Amino acid sequence: MIARAAGEMSGNASRVRPRVTGSEVGEALRPRLMFRMWLMFVRRGVTGPCSRVKKCSMKDTIMNSQVWRQMHVNGAQIEFRDEGSGQAVVFVHGAMGEECTAVLADPVWTTGYRVIHYHRRGYGNSTRPEAPVTMAQQCNDCLALLRHMGVQRAHFVGQSYGAVIILQIIKDAPEVVHTAALLEPALPSVMADFPEFTSAVGRALSLYQSGDKRAAMDVFAGAVVGSDVPAEVDRSFREKYFEVWVRDADSVCQSDLPALGEWNFTTDDARSVKQPVLNVMGAHTPPFFREVHSRLQSWLPDAENVVVPGVSHPLLQMDPRGMAQRLASFCRKHPLTPL
């Protein structure tokens, strides 16, 4: 997840209603204030849960030398890829639509796997939302895609915001999730207790409102990636992905962050998780994601816990080869048999 600085939606700054003011954010922002601000964000304009799946139509588009198809579902165009055959593996991206690309290019997926990757609303060529997309909507969009493809059960992989969506899918449709690889899910109830995170979000949102997307991205990326990651790893990561984060600023600040503030995952929710879980953390990740990892360890005692050396929060981007191997190994350990 990321935050962004600008006031434009669909390229027109005047069309975006300000959702925060500079007085509401800043260095002295208290953790719970940030959490309440997220709630305020949502209550100003969130739409209700998605309707049932509508009739689907598809067309092919070419993007980044790959074939992407589009499905009209729940009133939106959703862009997706569906490649290979075998065990279904669904990748749910976080606040960067291309964060899974390098991992999916690994040859480990070419044999025995049907890989499904899609762009959530606001990313890639999927529909740009006019209001925050709730977790219920995110869940419904993913399930609609899978129903259309005839996928009844699958392995799920998600990083940060994507992992949060997977937890929502487990709550709403546990029968669809065979395994869940959770890569540092952005749990707001945990992260709101860390002033270094909430104050960074506050500064980034203030910069976003002022129109400086690049500065906002720099502030938020610094908080999310942290200062402990090896310099060369951080430099390579920013060179490859920083512009993507800037491009997707509106969706992050106007949809993802507000919806996240309205969502929660509790110990009671965790007790209902029966699927095999891979709980993954980068060795150099910031303290709030370390606490998320620790919390999941205590909530999900049967989970397989992994710490990846040399990387921070963006595990899929910083170690695509290693993560592809770990994820495929986890899928093989828990084979998905046809229903």
PyMOL commands that set and color helices and strands:
alter all, ss='L'
color gray80, all
select helices_A, chain A and resi 13-15+22-24+31-43+101-104+107-109+135-149+161-172+174-176+188-191+195-210+213-225+231-247+249-262+267-271+287-299+315-318+320-333
alter helices_A, ss='H'
color red, helices_A
select strands_A, chain A and resi 58-63+66-73+76-84+87-92+113-119+154-159+177-183+277-282+304-308
alter strands_A, ss='S'
color yellow, strands_A
deselect
rebuild
show_as cartoon
